[in-house]
Amino acid sequence: RRNCVMLNDGVYLAQARGMAGFVHAKLTVKDNKIVGVDLDLTTETPENKPKVEQQLKKEILTRQSADIDAVSGATFTSNGVKEAVQQTLKQAEK
């Protein structure tokens, strides 16, 4: 969990390097909570994408932070998502 950081409502976008290119994260924040997560993993390994995307989205929403575990077999993609989510949360800080 975030350490008492307050977040402004809004939609925040960021990108970070993944395995094969850039991954993009879009977070929707409302009432100091992450209520929506959209990930664009277009450049990443096609066969991993749906599983990785679903797992990371679920973790971000559950943990309400960028402190997520890397998905086995998709470490670079996971780390890219983590970095992009950290950037979006920084943008949202009050």
Beta strands, then each sheet from edge to edge (+ up, - down):
strand 1: 10-17
strand 2: 22-30
strand 3: 33-40
sheet 1: 1+ 2- 3+
end
